[in-house]
Amino acid sequence: MFFFRQKQAPGMSPAEAIEGARDGSVTVIDVREHGEVAMSGKAKGALHIPLMRLRDMADPRHPDFHPDLNSTSRIAIYCASGGRSGAAANTLRQLGYEDVHNIGGFGHWVKAGGAVERG
């Protein structure tokens, strides 16, 4: 029996995500909960879409679709440690987004020199 995996884009490091966010070539999404973002801030320019809302907000057919999302964009996702962002990447791929990357946790963004904004 053969199992076919969805084609996955090559990996993206937090440093590459930071550079892409700076030059506008990467959309960064923070999938942590509101309380987590309130305590630590978020990556500068990142969209804050909690994981529980991602399926609705990333689906162009849904009334809550986020207008800043595009299925052809390069997307970097992070959470607190990388687990939820992995699930978020899978969700986006199921919705037809192709160039999606789990860059780990917020701490990885900060350690790589990414700017933080508070809210």
Secondary structure, 3 states (H helix, E strand, C coil): CCCCCCCCCCCCCHHHHHHHHHHCCEEEEECCCHHHHHHHCEECCCEECCHHHHHHHCCCCCCCCCCCCCCCCEEEEEECCCHHHHHHHHHHHHCCCCCEEEEEEHHHHHHCCCCEECC
